[in-house]
Amino acid sequence: MGMFERTASVFDDAMVLDEEYQPDKIRERDEELEQYRQALQPIIDNRPLSNIFVYGKTGTGKTVATRYMIDHLQEDAEHYDDVALSITWVGCENLSSSYQVAVALVNELRSSDHQISTTGHSQQAVFNMLYTELDKIGGTVLIVLDEIDNIGSDDDILYGLPRARANGYIEDARPLVIGISNDFQFKENLSPKVRDTLCEAEILFPPYDATELNSILYPRAEKAFYDDVLADDVVPLCSAFAAQDTGSARQALRLLYLAGKRVADNGETNVTGDHVRGAKEELHQSKVIEGMQKLTTQGHAVLLTLASHTANSETPVRTRDLYDRYKTVTEKIDADTIVERRVRAHLSDLTMLGLVTVHERNEGLNAGRYHEYELSVQLDSVLEVLSEEQRFDDIVEIVKQQVHGMDRT
Ligand SMILES: Nc1ncnc2c1ncn2[C@@H]1O[C@H](COP(=O)(O)OP(=O)(O)OP(=O)(O)O)[C@@H](O)[C@H]1O
């Protein structure tokens, strides 16, 4: 026997539940797909093009629908000799300016031995390289900018690309931009001229309800799992939880996958509603941890203070005691000390994120009303996140020892 053996599994093909899997049908999006078709039709008819802006919350099918439409468009365009179509897809999740997007586009269009570096050129120089590349390709060049909201209000590229032909920078190519965004504010923050051209055709992807999620999930579940391993309530529960929370198909698929994985990890043979509930809790925890990682140094300092009280069994703790300890914490980590009122503001942020629970006390006339706080997440996970920041190292170590001290008693 080797060290690794194929695990007996409820999964027939778990990859079907993976993010990257392209389903052969897009469900529950007939209206949006029809709008998409109409917006792309001018390419086939050699009519003037308009740019397309696709928006909606995360997991609502924007990317999968765009891939699907482009695949069909590419296939059908081949039937027409006078339609020249090329596609360029750039994910902008790590690109925070027009300059960076332009560099990424140039590199996407160029062969691998003519790549340019991300620094050292002027923006105009990179734009010119981009226009040159577009002209070399010629014909309609469909440019998909996924997660375009990352460029914020630095929207020069969205101004320049659609006007490059009219302004005489390119002659042979007709660029068409599809911008995809899950940030509703993004469009509002664009300059009016850019907004008008980018959003000539707008397609909104609303969140899914439970029924729609069921119809997306069932065919995937059927392919992903062996027959008869899913209890009847598994898919509806995944759909219901995701519909209540975000309306995201990604979340629903993730729940289904994690439920299956729990079964596999426990060496069980059937997936039940309880596995889905466990998966939901697991997803929730990882979201909480993500929220914790994104806090500012002051947020982390307040959290660390509360962790220290927790390690010493001093919770729930009153604001003023917490503030005293906070001052020693910031001294140790060499951070600024903010006033008590602002520490309270951080505490209420932490409460909103689900990291902290607040109790309101009312102790007679003299004591008045006051607040007490305690952690609502595991001390271990707090300390793990905090130890990712180097300046916290020493003090996190101290708190950890306090926990061990407690264990001994
Ligand atoms: N209508 C649908 N039919 C089939 N599968 C879908 C549908 N909508 C979403 N999915 C699936 O849900 C997952 C998330 O969808 P997608 O990546 O398209 O979301 P998105 O709107 O682009 O999200 P984000 O804004 O976070 O990128 C994918 O695995 C996709 O296959």
The ligand as a Tripos MOL2 file, in Angstrom:
@<TRIPOS>MOLECULE
LIG
   31    33     1     0     0
SMALL
NO_CHARGES

@<TRIPOS>ATOM
      1 N1        -27.1050   30.7980  -14.9980 N.pl3     1 LIG1
      2 C1        -26.1570   29.9130  -14.6870 C.ar      1 LIG1
      3 N2        -26.1950   28.6670  -15.1990 N.ar      1 LIG1
      4 C2        -25.2210   27.7930  -14.8850 C.ar      1 LIG1
      5 N3        -24.1910   28.0650  -14.0650 N.ar      1 LIG1
      6 C3        -24.1150   29.2810  -13.5100 C.ar      1 LIG1
      7 C4        -25.0850   30.2680  -13.8160 C.ar      1 LIG1
      8 N4        -24.7730   31.3950  -13.1450 N.ar      1 LIG1
      9 C5        -23.6690   31.1320  -12.4480 C.ar      1 LIG1
     10 N5        -23.2490   29.8670  -12.6600 N.ar      1 LIG1
     11 C6        -22.0770   29.2520  -12.0360 C.3       1 LIG1
     12 O1        -21.8040   29.9570  -10.8370 O.3       1 LIG1
     13 C7        -20.4250   30.2680  -10.6870 C.3       1 LIG1
     14 C8        -20.1980   31.7590  -10.5900 C.3       1 LIG1
     15 O2        -20.6180   32.4000  -11.7820 O.3       1 LIG1
     16 P1        -19.7740   33.5770  -12.4620 P.3       1 LIG1
     17 O3        -18.3090   33.3560  -12.2560 O.co2     1 LIG1
     18 O4        -20.2520   33.7230  -13.8450 O.co2     1 LIG1
     19 O5        -20.2400   34.7970  -11.5820 O.3       1 LIG1
     20 P2        -19.8660   36.3320  -11.7420 P.3       1 LIG1
     21 O6        -21.1580   37.0730  -11.7880 O.co2     1 LIG1
     22 O7        -18.9280   36.5180  -12.8760 O.co2     1 LIG1
     23 O8        -19.1650   36.6220  -10.3660 O.3       1 LIG1
     24 P3        -17.9420   37.6490  -10.0050 P.3       1 LIG1
     25 O9        -18.5080   39.0220  -10.1610 O.co2     1 LIG1
     26 O10       -17.6240   37.3210   -8.6030 O.co2     1 LIG1
     27 O11       -16.8340   37.3270  -10.9680 O.co2     1 LIG1
     28 C9        -19.7340   29.6090  -11.8530 C.3       1 LIG1
     29 O12       -19.2210   28.3750  -11.4230 O.3       1 LIG1
     30 C10       -20.8370   29.3910  -12.8770 C.3       1 LIG1
     31 O13       -20.5780   28.2120  -13.6060 O.3       1 LIG1
@<TRIPOS>BOND
     1     1     2 1
     2     2     3 ar
     3     2     7 ar
     4     3     4 ar
     5     4     5 ar
     6     5     6 ar
     7     6     7 ar
     8     6    10 ar
     9     7     8 ar
    10     8     9 ar
    11     9    10 ar
    12    10    11 1
    13    11    12 1
    14    11    30 1
    15    12    13 1
    16    13    14 1
    17    13    28 1
    18    14    15 1
    19    15    16 1
    20    16    17 2
    21    16    18 1
    22    16    19 1
    23    19    20 1
    24    20    21 2
    25    20    22 1
    26    20    23 1
    27    23    24 1
    28    24    25 2
    29    24    26 1
    30    24    27 1
    31    28    29 1
    32    28    30 1
    33    30    31 1
@<TRIPOS>SUBSTRUCTURE
     1 LIG1         1 GROUP 0 **** ****
